[in-house]
């Protein structure tokens, strides 16, 4: 079984980070490395990581955005497989075992992601939350060559949309993904988080991502 490392980008994640890390450490197939990238937090995020002790590595950077933090974690790992987890989300214990098995059975796939289920902060998951499909930073596992080919995640204005852009660049490069039709990760609904609610200033990033994708598509058409 190929070894994997984990990257958790974290910004002001003191409320949830320890629980996120515990869900990684509870995997039936554990990672060989676990890196938390502290993206210039102003709360106790850095202290919490240091107190978690052995088995959790801390990278510190000035506040740049989740894409830059994720990229820094990718670059620090040398494992053939890399998994990511948002600092306010959770993995279920069999997540990595099932995704690793799927990647072994589908050697041409560059990424495997699962279905996720939402729960609200302060209310334990009871299995009835909204189920969502599609890749996100909490449910995906990638092969290292995907990162090496596609390059860094680019944080757009407002710091939303970096992953959408990166995945689109991966598809344009010819990489394909597989989805496991099973809930293996939990996404926390957390007021005040970067993805919370609609915000015109933050949502500008999505427009930037769409424009960038359209320009890339036009360039490809001209090259054909």
Buried (B, 14 or more C-beta within 10 A) or exposed (E): EEBBBBBBBBBBBBBBBBBBBEBBBEBEBEBEBBBBBBBBBEBBBBEBBEEBEEEBBBBBBEBBBBBBBBBBBBEBBEBEBBBBBBBBBBBBEBBBBBBBBBBEEEEEBBBBBBBBBBBEEEEEBEEEBEEEEEBBBBBBBBBBEBBEBBEBBBBBBBBBBBBBBBBBBBEBEEBEBBBBEEBBBBBBBBEEBBBEEEEEEBBBBBEBBBEBBEEBEEEEEEEE
